[in-house]
Amino acid sequence: MWAPGQYAQTHNIYLGTSRSAVEGASASNPGNAQIGQGQTDTTLDAGRLQLGTTYYWRVDEVNGAPDFTVFKGETWSFTTEPFSIPITGITATA
């Protein structure tokens, strides 16, 4: 989820496991990083992601008519949880 800029009409969203691929992606050359173009919503469900993986994402804002100027967003990252997290100190009784 993100907050749109004042004049943003749509958004182009990029997501991938390579920082350079996400940073270098564009609407005309998205490579493997683009997952949404011309999106009006400010949320995105990326679907099931791989466990224990670092992902990079970027949201570009696109103004409306007459120029449809694209403002490239910052590249952010997050890491999904590992396959399992050991939990200790729990006792269950029935």
C-alpha positions in Angstrom: 0.0 0.0 0.0 1.2 3.5 -0.7 -0.1 7.1 -0.7 -0.3 8.6 -4.2 1.1 12.0 -5.2 -1.2 14.9 -5.7 -1.3 14.7 -9.5 -0.8 10.9 -10.0 -3.5 9.3 -12.1 -2.0 5.8 -12.4 1.0 3.8 -11.2 3.5 1.4 -12.7 4.7 -1.2 -10.2 7.9 -3.2 -10.4 8.8 -6.2 -8.2 11.7 -8.6 -8.4 14.6 -10.3 -6.6 17.2 -8.2 -8.4 17.7 -4.6 -7.2 19.3 -3.6 -10.5 16.4 -5.1 -12.5 13.8 -3.2 -10.5 15.8 0.0 -10.6 16.4 -0.3 -14.4 12.8 -1.3 -15.3 10.5 1.1 -17.2 7.1 0.9 -18.9 8.8 0.5 -22.3 11.4 -2.0 -21.0 10.1 -3.8 -17.9 12.2 -6.9 -18.1 11.0 -9.4 -15.5 10.3 -6.8 -12.9 6.9 -5.3 -13.9 3.8 -6.6 -12.2 1.4 -3.7 -12.8 1.1 -0.9 -15.4 -1.5 1.8 -15.4 -2.9 0.8 -12.0 -5.3 3.2 -10.3 -5.4 1.4 -7.0 -2.9 2.2 -4.3 -2.6 -1.4 -3.1 -1.2 -4.5 -4.7 -1.4 -8.2 -3.9 1.8 -9.7 -5.3 0.5 -13.2 -4.7 2.6 -16.0 -3.1 6.2 -15.1 -2.7 9.2 -17.4 -2.1 10.2 -18.0 1.6 13.5 -16.5 2.8 13.9 -14.3 -0.2 14.7 -10.6 -0.5 12.4 -8.7 -2.9 12.8 -5.2 -4.3 9.9 -3.0 -5.3 9.2 0.4 -6.9 6.1 2.4 -7.7 6.3 5.0 -10.4 3.6 7.7 -10.5 2.1 8.7 -13.9 0.4 12.1 -14.2 -2.7 12.5 -16.2 -3.2 14.4 -19.5 -1.8 16.2 -21.3 1.7 15.0 -20.7 1.5 11.7 -18.7 4.8 12.5 -17.0 6.3 9.5 -15.2 7.9 10.1 -11.8 10.3 7.2 -10.9 9.8 6.1 -7.3 12.4 4.9 -4.9 13.4 1.3 -4.7 12.5 -0.4 -1.5 13.2 -3.9 -0.2 11.8 -6.5 2.1 12.6 -10.1 3.0 10.0 -12.8 3.4 10.1 -15.0 6.5 12.2 -18.1 6.4 10.7 -21.6 6.0 10.3 -22.0 9.7 10.9 -20.1 12.8 11.6 -22.2 15.9 9.3 -21.3 18.8 10.3 -22.4 22.3 8.8 -22.1 25.7 5.3 -23.2 24.7 3.5 -26.0 26.6 0.2 -27.2 25.3 -2.2 -29.4 27.3 -5.5 -30.9 26.5 
